Amino acid sequence: MPFFTCLDTVPVRGAGVFLHPTCQIIGDVRLADDSSVWCNTVLRGDVNSIEIGRGSNVQDLTMGHVSHKTPEHPDGSPIIVGDYVTVGHSVILHGCTIGNECLIGMGSIIMDDVVIPDRVMIAAGSMIAPGKTLESGMLYMGRPAKAVRKLTDAEIAYLKYSAEFYIELKDIYLKAAKA
């Protein structure tokens, strides 16, 4: 089982969650119903919390970590991922908040105290600098990332479709594991 207790905190998972056997879920991590965590991903909630929303997927080789609480920053920087979010391969999430129906492109880096609202697409390889708050309905690209344009209606629809596809895929894996 890829769950590890840290500081007396055990990860928690909802119904229908898929965890690939090679992922590592450590400490204060909460996985909502129908979420999935894929190959060699690490979610390390050792010094703060991580929440992965309903129907969200965290793909292969992603690293999620948090910043601890300090007198200057009493809440620290947890990770909060909303519902129906796709986090692509090899993403680094560090102490950030991501709204619902977002897509974080492969190889992107999302730094401490970034706030990504609902329905945002981050292009592959982008980096969001610490403390940035993005605008809903936009495509962000670059290092550091900048808003390049509004998302089309088709792109906005794709955000939820991507997450729903991964719900179907994780169900195939869960069914195969029971066979």
Order of alpha helices (4+ residues) and beta strands (2+ residues): beta-beta-beta-beta-beta-beta-beta-beta-beta-beta-beta-beta-beta-beta-beta-beta-beta-beta-beta-alpha
